[in-house]
Amino acid sequence: MTERERKMALPGAPHAEDRRAAVIRVDHAGERGAVRIYEGQLAVFGRQRGVGATTAIIREMATQEAEHLARFDALLAEHRVRPTALTPLWDAAGFTLGAVTALMGEKAAMACTAAVEEVIEDHYAAQATALGAEGAALTETIQTFAADEAHHRQRALHAGATEAPGYRLLSGAIKAGCRLAIKLSEKI
């Protein structure tokens, strides 16, 4: 944003740098949360027999989420954005969510992935629109990661996510939690 555009902006309107910082902060938190969810699921499934196919799917998705997190770690440093102060809470919540859904079974673990990724797909789409041309490089990263998240969701659905006991309730609760975490992490 030029100095002239900054002076012309409406009072209280967020500046491009503020929008970018919020995007980086919340997406870093989200990718970190995804890594922790998969760590929780793998901690449970790594001790069980007969879940090899599910474990393999989760490991593949966890690898991609770790790559996404590494990119957002770099963006935090590059743009001097502080991570959310809620990181310790999200770390614990993510691991717990992953472990609990894994304890509920393979279908519940996949329901968790499907629910989280649905919220993230919508979230990334809204961010890409909000960033506009001034955030082209960040938008490109978000769109690339959104495609990965959509693929994760489809894999989870194909693996039987909707067959989890109490799917609608479980999915709705996870989605609500994700939306709350997004709102809080943008600011805090």
N, C-alpha and C positions, 0 to 999 in steps of 0.2 A: 504494500500500500504506500502510495506516495504521501509526502507531507501534506499536500493539498487535499488528497482524499481523506486523510486522517482528520484534518480540520473540518471537512464537510460532513463527516459522519455524525449521525444523530447521537445525542448524549445517551450513554448507556448501551449503545450498540457495540457488540464485541468486535474487536479488531481482528484482522486476519491472523496475527501472531497468537492471539488468545484462542481463537478457534482451532488453530493448528496444535497448540499446546494441549488443549482439552482432548482433541482427537488422539494424539500420541499417548497421552496419559491413560485414557480409558481403554484404548486398544492394547496398550502394553499390559494393563491389568487383566484384560480379557484373555489375551494369549497366555499370560502367566496362569490364570485360572484354569484354562483348558489343559495346560501341562499338568497342573496339580490334580485335576479330575482324573486324567489318564493314569497318573502315578498311583492314585488311590485304587482305581480299578485293577491295575496290574499287581498291586500289592495283594489283593484278594485272589485274583485269578491265577497268579503265579504259584499259589499254594494248592490249587485245585486240579484235579484230573478231568479230562473230558471237555475242556474249554479251549482247546488249542486253536480252533478256527477263530473264535472270538478274540482270544489273546493276540493272535497275529494281526487281526484288523485293528485292534486298539494300538498295538505297537506301531503300525504304519501311520495311523492318524497322529499318535503322540510324536513321532519323528517330524511330521510336518508342522505340528504346533510348536515344537522346539525351534524349528527354523523360523517360524513367524515371530516367536519371542525374541530370538537373536536379532532379527531385523528391528524390532521395536526397542530393544535395548540400545542398539546403535542410534536410532532416531532420538531417543531420550538424551543421549550424550551430545549428539550433533546439534540439536536445537536447544540444549540446556533446559530441558523440561524435567521437573521433578516428578517422580512416580507418585501414585496415589499414596496418601498416608494410611490407607486401609489395606495395604499389601499384606501385613501379617494376618489380618482377618480373612482376606480372600484366599490366602494360602491354606489356612486351616479349613475354611468352608469348602474350597475346591477339593481338597484331599478327602474330606469327610463325605462330600456328595459322591465322589467317585467310589469310595469304599462301600458306602451304604447301598448304592445302586448295584454294585457288583455282588454284594451279599444277597441282594434280592433276586439275583439271577442274570443270566446273559441278556435276556430280552429287556430287563429293566436298565441294564448298563447301556444298551443300544437306545432305549427310550430317552435316557439322559442326553446322549449325544444328539439325537434328533431334535430334542427340545432346545438345547443350547444353540445348536447351529441354526435353527429356524430364527431365533431372536437375533443372532449375529448377522445372518444374511440381511435381515431388515435394517439392522443398525448400520452395517457397512453401506448399504444403498443410500440411506439417509445422509450419512457422512459424505459420500462422494458427491451428492447433490449440493450439500451445504458448502463444501470446500470450493466448488466451482473452478474456474480457470486459474485462480491465484494459488491453488494447491494441487496443481497437475501431477507433480511427482508423487506426492503422498496419496492422491487419488488413485494413481496407477498401482501403487503397492496395495492399497485397500481392495481394489477390484481383483487383483491377482489372488489375494488371500480369500476374498469372498468366493471365488470359484472353487478354491480348495475346501472351504467350509460347506459349500453346497454339495460337493462330492462326498464329504464326510456324512452329511445328513442323508443323502441317498443311500450310501452304504449301510447306515444304521437302519433305515427303513427296510431295505432289502434283507437285512439280517434279522428282521422280526420285531423291531421296536414297538410297533402297534399291538403286538401280541402280549406285551408285558401286563401282568396283573395290575389293574387300576390305572391303565395307561393314561386315560384322560386326566385323571386327578394328578398323577405323578408328573405328567408333561406340563400341565397348567401351573403346578407349584414351582417347577424348575424354571419355566419361562418367566413367571412373576419375579422370582429371585434374581434372575439374570437382568431383567429390566431395572430392578431396584439397584443392583450392583453397578449398572451402567450409569444411571443418574448420579449416584453418590461418587463414583470414581471420576466423573468429569470435573467435579468441583473440589473434592477433598483430597 
